[in-house]
Amino acid sequence: MRLLLALISFVAAFAVVVPVAAAQSDSPDAVERAKVEVEQAGKLTQKASDLAAEGNRDAAYDVARTAYLDHFEYAEIPLRLREPDLVLDMEFKFAAYRDAIQSGAPMGEVRDQEREILRGLDDVERSITEKGIAAPAVAFAFSFTILFREGLEAVLLIAILLGSLEAARARNYRRPLAWGAAAAIAASIATFALTLTVLEIAPVDRELLEGGAAVLAVLVLVMVCFWLVSRLEHRRWMEFMRSRVSAAVATGGALAFAGLGFTAIYREGFETVLFYQALVLFADGLMLWVALGAAVAAGALVGVGYAILKLGKRLPIKPLLIGGAAMLLLLSVAFAGNAVRSLQGADVIGVTPINGDWARLPIFIAEMTGIHPTVEGIAVQAALLATFVGGALWVFLLKPRIAARRALPTEAAQQ
């Protein structure tokens, strides 16, 4: 009987202590301290690698040991109840890192182990940090904008092509045009799946891949937006696409129109794949919101396409395109900041830390905005943003005023 009572008492105590311990480990104070300790563990890990590179392996080992025992272990308290496998994984990574330093392993191996730890610390911070509202909202907005803006341009292209066929009295080529567009959509989906696979198996450092993908996305985003601004007038779109239809009519044959539909849509599809690929790389933990943004954009495009192609509605296309271009330019600023951070992780770009709290955002916000606490990243983003603001002022404010002033003498002479 005593044994039974003791067992019951133990179970009761266990039932009380475990939830209390869990609540304490998940309390705001514990989580905030864990974030601070994770950051400090990362700094000391980088310092240990620098000491090892200088040839001071003993000091490097002591610093690496301090990073784990005196800092990361505090993060294990709230982390164990959330992701115990991640705790074990980080223990192994820190151990392998210390062994590499102590055994005199080449610096390339030490740096590789350092990068593994820093990636793991990012995963730890994501696990213990609440997503909040801002980061999911940004992920949703960027995802929606990418698909809706590119899809809207594709719908406009199809509408202009169909209108040009009507004007040329070549309605019999509508079906090949539609088949070409459908093939372009399928090819875009296949391209996205292929790029995901290639990025997973490519024998290249992950940070280098992420940085390269982000840089390419930034370049294409900027070119696309400036190309779009130069063709905001519907008349220019009509002239551009009518010339392509005329060339296809002159060539003759269904294959020419299928190729026209494919190339017109696949260009938009390839850009969409590139932008989503870069977004996915930096939206870890927010993929639900990325998918939701894409789903809502797809639904909106169905409505817009039906209104334009079936009902012949005149929608405010120019404001929609300008708004979409503005959002994509902001997305390019975020990609630029993340590209710099990834290239810094790959030791391609130097690192000058910023100690101010204003640059140290929660990890989900930091990865969605690309704002990381380094001088290099902030400088690139500021320069890019200043370029966009200056370009917008020139295109929409200064250039029209200059054109209006030049037109005044001509009007006066005519009068």
HELIX and SHEET records of a PDB file:
HELIX    1   1 ARG A    2  SER A   25  1                                  24    
HELIX    2   2 PRO A   28  ALA A   53  1                                  26    
HELIX    3   3 ARG A   57  THR A   66  1                                  10    
HELIX    4   4 ALA A   67  PHE A   72  3                                   6    
HELIX    5   5 GLU A   73  ARG A   80  1                                   8    
HELIX    6   6 PRO A   84  GLN A  102  1                                  19    
HELIX    7   7 MET A  107  ILE A  128  1                                  22    
HELIX    8   8 ALA A  134  ALA A  167  1                                  34    
HELIX    9   9 ARG A  171  TYR A  173  5                                   3    
HELIX   10  10 ARG A  174  ILE A  201  1                                  28    
HELIX   11  11 ARG A  206  SER A  230  1                                  25    
HELIX   12  12 HIS A  234  THR A  251  1                                  18    
HELIX   13  13 ALA A  254  LEU A  281  1                                  28    
HELIX   14  14 MET A  287  GLY A  305  1                                  19    
HELIX   15  15 TYR A  306  LYS A  310  3                                   5    
HELIX   16  16 ILE A  317  GLY A  345  1                                  29    
HELIX   17  17 ASP A  357  ALA A  359  5                                   3    
HELIX   18  18 ILE A  363  THR A  369  1                                   7    
HELIX   19  19 VAL A  375  LEU A  393  1                                  19    
HELIX   20  20 TRP A  394  LEU A  398  3                                   5    
HELIX   21  21 LYS A  399  GLN A  414  1                                  16    
END                                                                             
